[in-house]
Amino acid sequence: MELGLEYIDAIFTTLKETDISQYTLTGVKTLAVLLFLVNILKKYQEGAVSSDGYTWGLQPADLIKNFTLTLLVIFSSQILGFFDGILVSIESNFRDTAPALIPLQLQDVEIEQDLGLVEAGSKALGMLYEYLVTPFYPMKVVAFILGLFLWIMDLFIYPLFLAERFFLLGLLQLFFPLVLSLAVFEKFREMGYRFFRLYAAVYMVVPAFFLVNIFINELYRAINLDFWPNLVGEDVDGTILAPVIQLGSICFIVLLKFKLYRKAISFTFRLFAS
C-alpha cells in the first residue's frame, strides 16, 4: 500500500461523503443561494423608482451572470473534485519518483518466507560468527537500526504534508460557496480575490511536491552511483562501511526532503497568495 496522493485523496473523499460534511455543505450552499436572492432583491429595490416604472434593476447580462454563479455554487463540490481528480491522475506518472530508502540489510531479509528451524539456526550462527570475527559489526547493527528508523520516517513524510494540504483544501472547499456568493457584493469583492488566490496556492502545492520528488530521486541516484563510488574508489556495496555510507545517504535525503517540502509550500503560497 502506498501512502500517496491517491490514498490520501480517497480518505478525503470518504470524509466529505459523511453525513455531517454533507449537511454542512448543503447548509453553506443554501445560504449562498439566499445571498444571491438578496442581491437580486437589492438591485430590484435600487431600480424600483425609475422613469420607466418598476424594473428588476438588473440587465439581462447581470441576470445571466448571477444565474451562472448560482450554478457554480450548487455544483462547486463536483467542480473542485474534478480538478483534484486531475492531480490524482497526474501523480500516477510520478509514483515511482520517490526513492526507496529501505536499508540494504533489510532488502536481504526474506520477510514473507517461512524459515525452518535448521535454516533459522544456521542464520543465527552465521550472524554470531560475523559478530565475533568482524570488529565493525556493532557499528553495522547501529547503522541498520538508525537506517530502519529513518526509512520509516521517510514513509510518512509525504503523507504528512499531503494530509496538511488536504485539511486546508477541505476548509477552503467548505467556504467556497459562501465566499463566491459574498463576492457579488462590492465590500466583499477583495475577500473573494484573496480566497481564489489562496485556493490556487493550496491546489498548486501538489505539483510542487511532484517536482521535489523528481529532484530527490535524481539526487539520490547520483549519490549512490557517482558520489560514493568516486569518493571511496570501489564498489560501495562490497565495503565494510556500506551500512554507514547508506545511513549517511538516507539521513541526508530524509532531511532534504523534509526541508524541500516545507520550502515548496512557502514558495507556492508566496507565488500565488501574496
N, C-alpha and C positions, 0 to 999 in steps of 0.2 A: 504494500500500500504506500503510495507517495502522497505526502502532505503538501501538495502543490496547490496551484490556483484552482484547479477543477474541484479538488476535495473541499477546500475552504468555501468555494462558491456554492457547492452542494449544501454545506451546512448553513450558509447564509440564506439560501433559498428555502430550506426547511424551516428556519426560524421565521422568515417572512410569511410562510403559509400557516403559521399558528393562529389560533382564534384571536388572541389579544392583538397580534400585529394586524390582522385583517380588520378588526373593529377599529383600531386606531387609524389605519389608512382610510377606511370608509368615513370616519368622522372628520378627518382633515380634508378629504376631498369634498364632502358635503359643505363644510364651512367655506371652502374655496369657491364653490359654485354659488353659495349665498352671497359672497362678496362680489362676484360678478353681477349678480342681480341688483345688489345695492348700487354698484357703479352705473348700471343702466338706468335705474330709477333716479339717481343723482343727475345724470345727463338729461333725463326727461324733465326734471324739475327746473334745471337751468334753462331749458328751451321751451318751458311751458308758456311763457308770455313772449310772444314774438309777433311780428307784423303779419305772419301768415296763420296765426292762431296756434292751436296746440300742435306740438311736434315732439318726436321722441328725443330730439337733441343730439341724435347720432346719425351720421351719414351711413349709407349702405356699406361703405368700406369699413367703417368703425364697427358696425354690427357683425360683419364677416370676421373681423379680427377678434372680437370678443367671443364669437361662437367657436372660432378655431382654438383660442386659448382655453375655452371651456372643455373642448375635446382633449386638449393636451393634459389638462388637469385630471380628467376622468381616466385616461389611459396612460398616465405618467409612469406607473409601475411597470407596465408592459414595455414602454419605450426605453426606460432606463435599464430594464432587464435585458433588452435586446443588445444594447451597447456593451453590457458586461459579458454577454454570450460571445461577442466578437473577440474580446480579450481571452476568454477561455479557449476558443478555437485556435487563436494565435499561439497560446502557450504550448500547445502540443508540438510545435516546431522547436521549442526551446526547452523541452522537458529534460533532455539529456545534457544540457549545457553545464549544469552544476556538477562539479567533480565529485566522485565518490571518494570520500576521505577515510574509508574503512582501513584500519591498520593492517599492515602486511601479515602479522601473525594471525589475525582473525580471519583473513582470507584463506589461510591454510587449514582452518578448523572446519571439519565436516559436521556442521551442526545437525543436519537432518538425517545423518546416518547413525543407526543404532550400532554401537560398538559392543563386541563380545567381551567377556571377562578377560580372556587371554590378551586380546588386542589392546584393551584399555590398560592392562597391567604393563604390557611392553612399552606403550607410550609413556606411562608414568615413570618407568625405569629409565627410558631414554631422556626424559626431562631432568631426572635426578642426576644422571651421568653428565649431561651438559652443564648442570649447575656446579658439579664438583670439578670439572676439568676446565670450565670457561670462567675466567675471572670477571668478565663483563656481564655475566648472566643476571645478577641482581639489577644492574643498570638497564638491561633489556626488559626485565619484568616491570620496572618502574616506568620506562618509556612506553611499554604496551598499555599499562593501566591509564597513564595520562592521555595517550593517544585515543584509547577507547572512550574516555570521558569527553574529550574534545569532539570526537566523532558523533557522540550522542547529542552534544550541544549543537553541532552543525545541522543535525536533522531537524531541529526545531527553530533555527534562526529565521529561515524563510517563512514558515507558517506563522511565526510570531509577528513579523512585520505585515504579513497578509491579513492576519486577524485584526490588527490595529487599523489597517486601511479599510477593511470591510465594516468595522464598527463605525468609523466616521462616515463611510458611504451610506450605511443604514440610517444614520441620523439625518443626513442630507436628503435621502430619498423620502424620509418621513415628512420633512418640512417642505419638500419641493412643491407640492400643490398649493400650500398656503402662501409661500413666498411668490409663486407665479401669479397668484390672484392678487396679492397685495401690490405687486409691481405695476399693476394697472394704474394705481393712484400715484400722483406726482410725488408726494412726500416719501413714498416707499420705493421709488424708482432706483435710487442709488443702492439700497439694500438688495434689490433684485440683481443688479450688476455684480455686486460683491459675491452674492451667493453663486451665480453662474461661474465666476472665476474660481471660487473655492471648489466647486464641484469638478471643474475641469482639472484642477490641481490634484485632487484626490483620485480622480479617474486615471490620470496620466502617471501616477506613481507606479503602477504595474509595468508599463513599458520601460520605465526607468529601471525597475528590478530585472527585467529581461536583459538589458544592457549590462547590468552588474554581473549577472550570471555568466554571460558570454565572456566578459573581461576576466572574471575569476577563473573560468575554465581554461582559457588560453594561458593565463599566468601560471596556473598550477601545472599545466603540461610543460611549459617552458622550464619551470624549476626542476621538475623531475627528469626531463630529457636533456637539458642543456646545462643548467647552473650547477647542480651537484656533481654530475659526471666530469665536467670541466674543472671543478674545484678539487674533487678527490682524486681524479685522474684514473679511475677504474669503474667497474660496474658497481653501482651503489648497493644493489640487492645482495651482492655476494660479500660485502664487508661486514665486519663485526659491529660497526656503528650504524648499520642500516636502520634499526628501530629508532635510534636517537635522531638520525637525519630525517626520517619520515615524521617524527614527532615535531621537529622544528618546522617542517613544511606545513603540517596540519595546523599547528598553532598560528603560524603566520597567516594562512588562508582564512581561518576562522575569525581572527581579529580583524583582518582586512575586510572580510565580507560584512561583518557587523558594522564597521565604520562606513563602508560604502553604501550600505542600505540606508543608514541614517543621513548620509550626505545626499543620496538620491532623493529622499523625502524633502529635506530642507531646500535643495536646489529647485525641485519641481514646484514647491509652494512659492518660492521667491519668483519663479518664472511666470507662473500663472495667476497667483493670488495677490502679489504685491501691487 
